[in-house]
Amino acid sequence: MQRNLVNCEVSAAVLNLLFPNMTCGVDFGAGHGVFVRLMRDRGFNFFWSDRYASNDYAQGFECHDGETFDFLTAFEVLEHFVDPVSGLGQLMSLSDNVFVSTCLVPDPVPRLADWWYYVPTSGQHVSFYTKESLNCLAARFERHLLSVGQFHLFSRKPLNRFLYRFINHLKIVRIVNFIYRRPSLIQSDLVRMSRP
């Protein structure tokens, strides 16, 4: 739950500062829909997409084949791609602006036993990234890359690097989100879900 709360704060700040006119977003690999519900509660028109999980918290807000979005989030998804080029290509086909989280490989590269993010016991983390590899992927898909910590933004248009750096400071992010508060979608979602 804590990861969803942090991702919600950071995503809201990125949208408030860099994409104030975003009309619809999708969370790819959305799990049970907690993040989507949190974003909708904050006034962001987000939808759910995950072929491996049940949508428990954002029912009625699933994305459908052929839809595209102003903004896409994919938290802790990239490391599961067996083919990163194909996987990231799928994300890029859904939106011009793709916001992801993944831990970058430290330099020097740690041994298997020395970095927790390998998670060899589960076998689910199969792709790992460096800043250079993310830059190569951005170039391949004709995107600009902004990267701070574990958060990485691929965008069609160049964006303000200075504003993007704010996302690495949770206290600043909370101030930004307080200043740029949006009306919640809770009530309109309730009305929408109540219709026969």
C-alpha positions as CSV (number, residue, x, y, z in Angstrom):
1,M,0.0,0.0,0.0
2,Q,2.8,2.4,0.8
3,R,4.3,2.1,-2.7
4,N,0.9,3.0,-4.1
5,L,0.7,6.1,-1.8
6,V,4.1,7.3,-2.9
7,N,3.5,6.6,-6.6
8,C,0.2,8.6,-6.3
9,E,2.0,11.6,-4.7
10,V,4.8,11.6,-7.3
11,S,2.5,11.0,-10.3
12,A,0.1,13.7,-9.2
13,A,3.1,16.2,-8.9
14,V,4.4,15.2,-12.4
15,L,1.0,15.7,-13.9
16,N,0.4,19.0,-12.0
17,L,3.7,20.5,-13.0
18,L,4.3,19.1,-16.5
19,F,0.9,17.9,-17.8
20,P,-1.7,20.2,-16.3
21,N,-4.0,19.6,-19.2
22,M,-4.0,15.7,-19.1
23,T,-7.4,14.4,-19.8
24,C,-7.0,10.7,-19.4
25,G,-4.3,8.3,-18.0
26,V,-3.9,4.6,-17.7
27,D,-2.0,2.5,-15.2
28,F,-0.4,-0.4,-17.0
29,G,0.3,-3.5,-14.8
30,A,-2.2,-1.9,-12.4
31,G,-2.5,-4.9,-10.1
32,H,-5.7,-4.7,-8.0
33,G,-6.4,-1.1,-9.0
34,V,-5.4,0.7,-5.8
35,F,-3.3,3.3,-7.6
36,V,-6.1,4.0,-10.2
37,R,-8.6,4.5,-7.4
38,L,-6.2,6.9,-5.5
39,M,-5.6,8.9,-8.7
40,R,-9.3,9.2,-9.4
41,D,-9.9,10.2,-5.8
42,R,-7.5,13.1,-6.4
43,G,-9.3,14.2,-9.6
44,F,-7.2,12.5,-12.3
45,N,-9.1,10.6,-14.9
46,F,-7.2,7.3,-14.7
47,F,-8.0,3.8,-16.0
48,W,-6.9,0.3,-15.2
49,S,-5.0,-2.3,-17.3
50,D,-3.5,-5.6,-16.1
51,R,-3.8,-9.0,-17.8
52,Y,-2.5,-10.8,-14.7
53,A,-4.6,-9.4,-11.9
54,S,-8.2,-8.8,-10.9
55,N,-9.5,-5.3,-10.8
56,D,-10.8,-5.0,-7.2
57,Y,-10.7,-1.3,-6.5
58,A,-11.2,0.4,-9.9
59,Q,-14.0,-1.6,-11.4
60,G,-15.8,0.2,-14.2
61,F,-12.6,2.0,-15.2
62,E,-10.9,-0.6,-17.3
63,C,-9.1,0.4,-20.5
64,H,-10.2,-1.2,-23.7
65,D,-8.4,-2.4,-26.8
66,G,-7.5,0.4,-29.2
67,E,-7.7,3.2,-26.6
68,T,-4.8,5.6,-26.2
69,F,-4.1,8.0,-23.4
70,D,-2.4,11.3,-22.6
71,F,-0.3,9.7,-19.9
72,L,0.7,6.1,-18.9
73,T,2.1,4.9,-15.7
74,A,3.9,1.5,-15.3
75,F,5.3,1.0,-11.8
76,E,7.7,-2.0,-11.3
77,V,6.8,-3.4,-14.7
78,L,9.9,-3.0,-16.9
79,E,12.0,-5.5,-14.9
80,H,9.4,-8.2,-15.8
81,F,9.7,-7.7,-19.6
82,V,11.4,-10.7,-21.2
83,D,11.9,-8.5,-24.3
84,P,12.3,-4.9,-23.1
85,V,12.1,-3.4,-26.6
86,S,8.8,-5.1,-27.4
87,G,7.4,-4.5,-23.9
88,L,8.2,-0.8,-23.9
89,G,6.9,-0.6,-27.5
90,Q,3.6,-1.7,-26.2
91,L,3.6,1.0,-23.6
92,M,4.6,3.7,-26.1
93,S,1.8,2.6,-28.4
94,L,-0.7,3.5,-25.7
95,S,0.7,7.0,-24.9
96,D,3.2,9.6,-26.0
97,N,4.1,10.1,-22.3
98,V,5.2,7.0,-20.3
99,F,6.1,7.3,-16.6
100,V,7.7,4.2,-15.1
101,S,9.6,3.1,-12.0
102,T,12.4,0.7,-11.9
103,C,15.7,0.6,-9.9
104,L,18.7,1.2,-12.0
105,V,21.7,-1.2,-11.8
106,P,24.4,0.3,-9.5
107,D,27.9,1.0,-10.8
108,P,29.8,-1.2,-10.4
109,V,27.4,-3.9,-11.2
110,P,26.7,-5.9,-8.0
111,R,27.0,-9.6,-7.7
112,L,23.8,-11.6,-7.5
113,A,23.9,-12.0,-3.8
114,D,24.7,-8.3,-3.2
115,W,21.7,-6.5,-4.7
116,W,18.2,-7.0,-3.3
117,Y,16.5,-6.0,-6.6
118,Y,17.7,-9.1,-8.5
119,V,15.2,-11.2,-6.4
120,P,16.6,-14.5,-7.7
121,T,14.3,-16.6,-5.6
122,S,11.1,-15.4,-7.4
123,G,12.6,-15.4,-11.0
124,Q,10.2,-12.5,-11.9
125,H,12.8,-9.8,-12.4
126,V,14.4,-10.7,-15.7
127,S,15.4,-7.3,-17.2
128,F,17.6,-4.7,-15.5
129,Y,18.4,-1.2,-16.7
130,T,21.1,1.5,-16.6
131,K,20.7,5.1,-17.3
132,E,22.4,4.4,-20.7
133,S,20.0,1.6,-21.6
134,L,17.0,3.8,-20.8
135,N,18.5,6.6,-23.0
136,C,19.0,4.0,-25.8
137,L,15.3,2.9,-25.5
138,A,14.2,6.6,-25.5
139,A,16.1,7.2,-28.7
140,R,14.7,4.1,-30.3
141,F,11.1,5.2,-29.6
142,E,11.9,8.9,-30.4
143,R,11.2,10.0,-26.9
144,H,12.9,12.4,-24.5
145,L,14.0,10.9,-21.2
146,L,13.9,12.5,-17.7
147,S,15.3,10.2,-15.0
148,V,15.6,10.8,-11.3
149,G,16.1,8.0,-8.8
150,Q,13.7,5.2,-9.6
151,F,11.3,7.3,-11.6
152,H,11.8,7.7,-15.4
153,L,9.6,9.7,-17.8
154,F,9.6,9.1,-21.6
155,S,7.9,12.0,-23.4
156,R,7.3,12.9,-27.0
157,K,8.1,16.6,-26.3
158,P,11.0,17.9,-24.3
159,L,10.0,18.9,-20.8
160,N,11.4,21.1,-18.0
161,R,14.2,19.2,-16.3
162,F,14.2,21.5,-13.3
163,L,10.5,20.9,-12.5
164,Y,11.0,17.2,-13.0
165,R,13.7,17.1,-10.4
166,F,11.1,18.0,-7.8
167,I,9.7,14.5,-7.9
168,N,12.6,13.2,-6.0
169,H,11.7,15.2,-2.9
170,L,8.5,13.9,-1.3
171,K,8.1,16.9,1.0
172,I,8.2,19.3,-2.0
173,V,5.9,16.9,-4.0
174,R,3.2,17.2,-1.2
175,I,3.4,21.0,-1.2
176,V,3.0,21.0,-5.0
177,N,0.0,18.7,-4.8
178,F,-1.6,20.8,-2.1
179,I,-1.2,23.9,-4.2
180,Y,-2.6,22.3,-7.4
181,R,-5.4,20.3,-5.8
182,R,-8.1,19.1,-8.2
183,P,-11.8,18.3,-7.4
184,S,-12.1,14.5,-6.6
185,L,-13.9,12.2,-9.0
186,I,-15.4,10.2,-6.1
187,Q,-18.9,11.6,-6.4
188,S,-19.0,11.5,-10.2
189,D,-17.6,7.9,-10.2
190,L,-20.3,6.9,-7.6
191,V,-23.0,8.4,-9.9
192,R,-21.5,6.7,-12.9
193,M,-21.3,3.3,-11.2
194,S,-24.9,3.6,-9.8
195,R,-26.5,3.9,-13.3
196,P,-28.1,0.7,-14.5
